[in-house]
C-alpha cells in the first residue's frame, strides 16, 4: 500500500522541502527578487507553513520583501492564535495595509485576537473603505453567521443579461470569495434570487437573469448559530450561503471553506467538553494555561468527589463490619460512570447533528432505558458468577451484581436525560461533560450499593 | 434576537410545510401531474425529508410517479442506513435504473449497505456503462480516497483553447459533480495540470489551456485515508481534489460536499470512541443493537474493574484496620480518571487535526507532565486542607492529598502517552477511549493510595 504512494503526495512533500530550502537561501542572501520569485510560486498554505518556521530576523525580511496583499494571503493561512504576535511586530502602517487586503471576515477574526487599543489604532490608519467594512463586521457576535460571513460577493440585477452578468463577473472575479453563485438583488438591495455560475455557463448570452435565477433561496439570518449553519451546508450541499437581515437585505455570504473550519472547531469543542476541558487546548499553550483550562472542572469534580466520600462516610459502620465491601466500590462506580458516558455521548452527538429532530427525544429516553436494562443485566449476571466463584460467597455476588445492574440502568438514563434537559432549556448539551456525568453516577451507584448492603447486612 | 429571524429562515420552514401539505394532497388524490409539478419544485433535500415521512403506500406511488433520475436525486439525500429498505421495496428493474442515475460514488455507498446477492443482481440488470463504473469503485477500500471519489469530472487537453474548453464544459455541466475545476490530461490520461473556472472566465477566448493551467497540482493517492484528505481540504481551501493512481493517471475527484460528510462522520466516530462505544450509535437503532455496540467495552471494563477490586483485596488487612480509608477510594480513582481523560482528549484531538506535526510530540509529553504537576499540586493541597478540617486528622489529609497529587501526575502522563504510543504503531489513537484510560488510572491510583497507606500505616 505504502509503495503505491510514490506519486504526487510524496512529490509534494519533497517539492515543499526543496522550495522551502530555496526560499531560505534567498533570505540568507538577502536577495529580494529571487525570494519573491520562489516564495510566491508556493501555495499560500505552504507559504504560511514556511513563514511560521522562520526566526524573527527572517520574518522582518519577509515583511520588507512582500506587498501587503501578498502577506495577507500568508496571514489568512496561519492559525488565528499565532497571528497576533506577527501583526504586533510589523510596522503598524504596514500591518494596517495588510489588514485592509485580507478578506474582511478573516481580518475581523484576527483583530478579535488583539487588544482593543491596537484594534482602534489599526482601524484609524487603515484604508477607509476596508476600515468601514471591518468595523461593520466587528459588531457581530462570535459564532454567529455575521462573524463568519464575508462581504466580498458578486451581486447582479434581475434585468441584466447573461452576457452582462458574465462581464461583470470577470471584473469582480479577482476579489470575490466565490464566483460560483451570483446573488440577484432588487433596487432596495433585497435578495430576490440566486444564479449559479453553472446556470450562467449553460445559458445563452442574451437570456435575462430574471428568467434563469432561482427564487427558491435558502438564506440565513445574521444572528444564526454557526453550528446550525454548518449543518445546513452538510444537508443541502451548498458551496455558499447568503446572510440577510430581518428585512432580507443581503449582508454577506458564508463560503464552504469557512464551514470546514467551523466544523473542525465545533467538533474539537464538543470533544474537549466531553472530556471536561472548558476550552480547547492548543499545542502551543504552555503548562500553566493548559492547567488553567482544566482546573475549573477538576476542582468542581474534587468537591463532588468529597460529597461522594462523605456519603460513603455515612456507611462507615457497615464498612467497619464488612470491610470486603470496599473492594468493589471502584468497580461499581466505574461501571456506572462508563455506561453513563456512553449514553451521554450518543445523546449529545445526536442533538448536535440534529438526528433527533425527526425521531423524537422521548423515544430515545425509552430506548436508552431498555438499553440500560440489557447492558446492566448482562454485566450484573457476569459479575455475580465471577464473584461467586472467586470469593465463594453467593450473597456477595448477588449484592454486587444487582448493584451494578441498577447502577447501569440509572446511569444510562441519567446520561441521556441530562443533555436532553439541557437542550430543552437552550443550554448547549455538550457542556455536560463525561467527568461530570461520571461523578454524578458515582454518587448514585454508591447510594445503591451501600443502601442494598446496609439493608441486607444480616446476610453478609 | 429571536424576533429578527422572521425572514427567510422561518419562511423556509413555512414554505416546506406548505409545499409538503400540497404534495401530500396530490398523492392522496393520486394526481401524478400535479404531484410532479409541486414535488419537483422542492430542493432535493426537502424532497428526501418529505419522502422519508411517507407510508409505504405513498412511497409506492412516488416510485410510480417519478423518473429514475428524479428519484436518484431524492435517494442521495437520504441517510445511507435508511436507503436499503427503500431500494429493496422498489421493482428491481426500476431500482437498477435509479442506481445507474445516481452519482457513482453515492451509488456505491448505497450498494455497500445491501447484501452481496442483491448487489450482483442490480449490477446485472443495470445499464452497462453505469454498472462498470460502479464495479470499478466497489473495489476500493472503505474510508479511502477511492471510496469517496466520483468519476464525474470534466477533463480537457493542454492544447485546447479557453473557448473550446468552455464549449466542452457547457456539454458536461449537467452531469459533472463540479465544473469549478477542469483537469488537464496528457494523451496517456495522466494528470498534468488544473484550471479553475475562475481562471477560464477571466482569460480571453483564444488563450491556450497550457498557458493558464497550474502545474502545481495537489492530488491524493487512491488509497489515502479520508480523514487526512479532509484535513487537506481544510488547510488548502479546496473545492475539489483529484485522485490518482501510482502512475498519476486521473481516477476521479473528491468534492467538498462529500468532505463535509466525512468530517461529520469522523468527528462522531472520535466522539463515540472517547466515550467507549465501538461504532457510532444511530437514533434508529433499537435497544438491542445499541446494547450490542456498548457491551464489548463494558465487559472489558468489567474485567479490568475486577482486577482493580482484586488489587484492593490485597490490602484487605490495611482496610480492616483503618476502614476510613475506603471512603476516599472513589475520590482518588475519580480524580485520576478525570485528569487522564482530559489529557487523552487533548492528545487525540491534536493528533487528529495534525496540530502536533510541527510542534513535536515529545514537547507535548513534557508539557503534560508539567500540567499534571500543577493541577495535581492544586487539587492535592485543596483536599488536604478540606480533610484536615473535616476529619481533624492531619496525616489522613496529607495521605489523601499526596495520593491525589501523585495519581493526577501519573494519570495525566498516561493520558497523553497512550495515544502517542498508539499513533506511533499506526493504531488510530481515538480507539483509546476515556473509560479505558479511566480504568487504567483507577488501578494506578489504587496502587498509589494503598501503597502509601500501608507503608505509613503506623501514623494512621
HADDOCK unambig.tbl for C-alpha pairs under 7 A between the chains (distance, minus, plus):
assign (segid A and resid 4 and name CA) (segid B and resid 246 and name CA) 5.01 0.50 0.50
assign (segid A and resid 5 and name CA) (segid B and resid 221 and name CA) 6.03 0.50 0.50
assign (segid A and resid 5 and name CA) (segid B and resid 246 and name CA) 6.11 0.50 0.50
assign (segid A and resid 6 and name CA) (segid B and resid 246 and name CA) 6.45 0.50 0.50
assign (segid A and resid 7 and name CA) (segid B and resid 246 and name CA) 5.66 0.50 0.50
assign (segid A and resid 7 and name CA) (segid B and resid 247 and name CA) 6.93 0.50 0.50
assign (segid A and resid 7 and name CA) (segid B and resid 248 and name CA) 6.56 0.50 0.50
assign (segid A and resid 8 and name CA) (segid B and resid 218 and name CA) 6.80 0.50 0.50
assign (segid A and resid 8 and name CA) (segid B and resid 219 and name CA) 5.83 0.50 0.50
assign (segid A and resid 8 and name CA) (segid B and resid 220 and name CA) 6.79 0.50 0.50
assign (segid A and resid 9 and name CA) (segid B and resid 219 and name CA) 6.67 0.50 0.50
assign (segid A and resid 9 and name CA) (segid B and resid 220 and name CA) 6.05 0.50 0.50
assign (segid A and resid 45 and name CA) (segid B and resid 235 and name CA) 6.69 0.50 0.50
assign (segid A and resid 45 and name CA) (segid B and resid 236 and name CA) 6.01 0.50 0.50
assign (segid A and resid 170 and name CA) (segid B and resid 201 and name CA) 6.32 0.50 0.50
assign (segid A and resid 170 and name CA) (segid B and resid 202 and name CA) 5.20 0.50 0.50
assign (segid A and resid 173 and name CA) (segid B and resid 198 and name CA) 6.71 0.50 0.50
assign (segid A and resid 198 and name CA) (segid B and resid 173 and name CA) 6.72 0.50 0.50
assign (segid A and resid 201 and name CA) (segid B and resid 170 and name CA) 6.33 0.50 0.50
assign (segid A and resid 202 and name CA) (segid B and resid 170 and name CA) 5.19 0.50 0.50
assign (segid A and resid 218 and name CA) (segid B and resid 8 and name CA) 6.84 0.50 0.50
assign (segid A and resid 219 and name CA) (segid B and resid 8 and name CA) 5.85 0.50 0.50
assign (segid A and resid 219 and name CA) (segid B and resid 9 and name CA) 6.63 0.50 0.50
assign (segid A and resid 220 and name CA) (segid B and resid 8 and name CA) 6.79 0.50 0.50
assign (segid A and resid 220 and name CA) (segid B and resid 9 and name CA) 6.00 0.50 0.50
assign (segid A and resid 221 and name CA) (segid B and resid 5 and name CA) 5.99 0.50 0.50
assign (segid A and resid 221 and name CA) (segid B and resid 9 and name CA) 6.95 0.50 0.50
assign (segid A and resid 234 and name CA) (segid B and resid 257 and name CA) 6.83 0.50 0.50
assign (segid A and resid 234 and name CA) (segid B and resid 260 and name CA) 5.84 0.50 0.50
assign (segid A and resid 234 and name CA) (segid B and resid 261 and name CA) 6.55 0.50 0.50
assign (segid A and resid 235 and name CA) (segid B and resid 45 and name CA) 6.72 0.50 0.50
assign (segid A and resid 236 and name CA) (segid B and resid 45 and name CA) 6.03 0.50 0.50
assign (segid A and resid 237 and name CA) (segid B and resid 257 and name CA) 5.35 0.50 0.50
assign (segid A and resid 246 and name CA) (segid B and resid 4 and name CA) 5.00 0.50 0.50
assign (segid A and resid 246 and name CA) (segid B and resid 5 and name CA) 6.04 0.50 0.50
assign (segid A and resid 246 and name CA) (segid B and resid 6 and name CA) 6.38 0.50 0.50
assign (segid A and resid 246 and name CA) (segid B and resid 7 and name CA) 5.57 0.50 0.50
assign (segid A and resid 247 and name CA) (segid B and resid 7 and name CA) 6.84 0.50 0.50
assign (segid A and resid 248 and name CA) (segid B and resid 7 and name CA) 6.51 0.50 0.50
assign (segid A and resid 257 and name CA) (segid B and resid 234 and name CA) 6.83 0.50 0.50
assign (segid A and resid 257 and name CA) (segid B and resid 237 and name CA) 5.35 0.50 0.50
assign (segid A and resid 260 and name CA) (segid B and resid 234 and name CA) 5.85 0.50 0.50
assign (segid A and resid 260 and name CA) (segid B and resid 260 and name CA) 6.96 0.50 0.50
assign (segid A and resid 261 and name CA) (segid B and resid 234 and name CA) 6.55 0.50 0.50
assign (segid A and resid 267 and name CA) (segid B and resid 267 and name CA) 5.88 0.50 0.50
assign (segid A and resid 268 and name CA) (segid B and resid 349 and name CA) 6.68 0.50 0.50
assign (segid A and resid 271 and name CA) (segid B and resid 271 and name CA) 5.95 0.50 0.50
assign (segid A and resid 271 and name CA) (segid B and resid 345 and name CA) 6.92 0.50 0.50
assign (segid A and resid 272 and name CA) (segid B and resid 345 and name CA) 6.08 0.50 0.50
assign (segid A and resid 275 and name CA) (segid B and resid 341 and name CA) 5.57 0.50 0.50
assign (segid A and resid 275 and name CA) (segid B and resid 342 and name CA) 5.10 0.50 0.50
assign (segid A and resid 275 and name CA) (segid B and resid 345 and name CA) 6.15 0.50 0.50
assign (segid A and resid 276 and name CA) (segid B and resid 342 and name CA) 6.19 0.50 0.50
assign (segid A and resid 277 and name CA) (segid B and resid 342 and name CA) 6.31 0.50 0.50
assign (segid A and resid 281 and name CA) (segid B and resid 346 and name CA) 6.27 0.50 0.50
assign (segid A and resid 283 and name CA) (segid B and resid 355 and name CA) 6.71 0.50 0.50
assign (segid A and resid 283 and name CA) (segid B and resid 356 and name CA) 6.77 0.50 0.50
assign (segid A and resid 286 and name CA) (segid B and resid 367 and name CA) 6.71 0.50 0.50
assign (segid A and resid 287 and name CA) (segid B and resid 367 and name CA) 5.34 0.50 0.50
assign (segid A and resid 287 and name CA) (segid B and resid 368 and name CA) 6.82 0.50 0.50
assign (segid A and resid 287 and name CA) (segid B and resid 370 and name CA) 5.73 0.50 0.50
assign (segid A and resid 287 and name CA) (segid B and resid 371 and name CA) 4.68 0.50 0.50
assign (segid A and resid 288 and name CA) (segid B and resid 371 and name CA) 6.60 0.50 0.50
assign (segid A and resid 290 and name CA) (segid B and resid 371 and name CA) 6.48 0.50 0.50
assign (segid A and resid 291 and name CA) (segid B and resid 371 and name CA) 5.29 0.50 0.50
assign (segid A and resid 291 and name CA) (segid B and resid 374 and name CA) 6.56 0.50 0.50
assign (segid A and resid 291 and name CA) (segid B and resid 375 and name CA) 5.90 0.50 0.50
assign (segid A and resid 295 and name CA) (segid B and resid 375 and name CA) 6.22 0.50 0.50
assign (segid A and resid 299 and name CA) (segid B and resid 379 and name CA) 6.71 0.50 0.50
assign (segid A and resid 302 and name CA) (segid B and resid 335 and name CA) 6.88 0.50 0.50
assign (segid A and resid 305 and name CA) (segid B and resid 331 and name CA) 4.75 0.50 0.50
assign (segid A and resid 306 and name CA) (segid B and resid 331 and name CA) 6.57 0.50 0.50
assign (segid A and resid 309 and name CA) (segid B and resid 327 and name CA) 5.00 0.50 0.50
assign (segid A and resid 309 and name CA) (segid B and resid 328 and name CA) 5.52 0.50 0.50
assign (segid A and resid 309 and name CA) (segid B and resid 331 and name CA) 6.62 0.50 0.50
assign (segid A and resid 312 and name CA) (segid B and resid 327 and name CA) 5.46 0.50 0.50
assign (segid A and resid 313 and name CA) (segid B and resid 327 and name CA) 5.86 0.50 0.50
assign (segid A and resid 316 and name CA) (segid B and resid 324 and name CA) 6.99 0.50 0.50
assign (segid A and resid 319 and name CA) (segid B and resid 323 and name CA) 6.44 0.50 0.50
assign (segid A and resid 320 and name CA) (segid B and resid 323 and name CA) 5.68 0.50 0.50
assign (segid A and resid 323 and name CA) (segid B and resid 319 and name CA) 6.45 0.50 0.50
assign (segid A and resid 323 and name CA) (segid B and resid 320 and name CA) 5.71 0.50 0.50
assign (segid A and resid 323 and name CA) (segid B and resid 323 and name CA) 6.86 0.50 0.50
assign (segid A and resid 326 and name CA) (segid B and resid 326 and name CA) 5.70 0.50 0.50
assign (segid A and resid 327 and name CA) (segid B and resid 309 and name CA) 5.00 0.50 0.50
assign (segid A and resid 327 and name CA) (segid B and resid 312 and name CA) 5.44 0.50 0.50
assign (segid A and resid 327 and name CA) (segid B and resid 313 and name CA) 5.87 0.50 0.50
assign (segid A and resid 328 and name CA) (segid B and resid 309 and name CA) 5.52 0.50 0.50
assign (segid A and resid 329 and name CA) (segid B and resid 330 and name CA) 6.95 0.50 0.50
assign (segid A and resid 330 and name CA) (segid B and resid 329 and name CA) 6.97 0.50 0.50
assign (segid A and resid 330 and name CA) (segid B and resid 330 and name CA) 5.87 0.50 0.50
assign (segid A and resid 331 and name CA) (segid B and resid 305 and name CA) 4.76 0.50 0.50
assign (segid A and resid 331 and name CA) (segid B and resid 306 and name CA) 6.59 0.50 0.50
assign (segid A and resid 331 and name CA) (segid B and resid 309 and name CA) 6.63 0.50 0.50
assign (segid A and resid 335 and name CA) (segid B and resid 302 and name CA) 6.89 0.50 0.50
assign (segid A and resid 338 and name CA) (segid B and resid 435 and name CA) 5.71 0.50 0.50
assign (segid A and resid 341 and name CA) (segid B and resid 275 and name CA) 5.56 0.50 0.50
assign (segid A and resid 342 and name CA) (segid B and resid 275 and name CA) 5.10 0.50 0.50
assign (segid A and resid 342 and name CA) (segid B and resid 276 and name CA) 6.20 0.50 0.50
assign (segid A and resid 342 and name CA) (segid B and resid 277 and name CA) 6.30 0.50 0.50
assign (segid A and resid 345 and name CA) (segid B and resid 271 and name CA) 6.92 0.50 0.50
assign (segid A and resid 345 and name CA) (segid B and resid 272 and name CA) 6.09 0.50 0.50
assign (segid A and resid 345 and name CA) (segid B and resid 275 and name CA) 6.15 0.50 0.50
assign (segid A and resid 346 and name CA) (segid B and resid 281 and name CA) 6.27 0.50 0.50
assign (segid A and resid 349 and name CA) (segid B and resid 268 and name CA) 6.70 0.50 0.50
assign (segid A and resid 355 and name CA) (segid B and resid 283 and name CA) 6.71 0.50 0.50
assign (segid A and resid 356 and name CA) (segid B and resid 283 and name CA) 6.76 0.50 0.50
assign (segid A and resid 367 and name CA) (segid B and resid 286 and name CA) 6.71 0.50 0.50
assign (segid A and resid 367 and name CA) (segid B and resid 287 and name CA) 5.34 0.50 0.50
assign (segid A and resid 368 and name CA) (segid B and resid 287 and name CA) 6.83 0.50 0.50
assign (segid A and resid 370 and name CA) (segid B and resid 287 and name CA) 5.75 0.50 0.50
assign (segid A and resid 371 and name CA) (segid B and resid 287 and name CA) 4.68 0.50 0.50
assign (segid A and resid 371 and name CA) (segid B and resid 288 and name CA) 6.59 0.50 0.50
assign (segid A and resid 371 and name CA) (segid B and resid 290 and name CA) 6.49 0.50 0.50
assign (segid A and resid 371 and name CA) (segid B and resid 291 and name CA) 5.30 0.50 0.50
assign (segid A and resid 374 and name CA) (segid B and resid 291 and name CA) 6.56 0.50 0.50
assign (segid A and resid 375 and name CA) (segid B and resid 291 and name CA) 5.91 0.50 0.50
assign (segid A and resid 375 and name CA) (segid B and resid 295 and name CA) 6.24 0.50 0.50
assign (segid A and resid 379 and name CA) (segid B and resid 299 and name CA) 6.70 0.50 0.50
assign (segid A and resid 435 and name CA) (segid B and resid 338 and name CA) 5.71 0.50 0.50
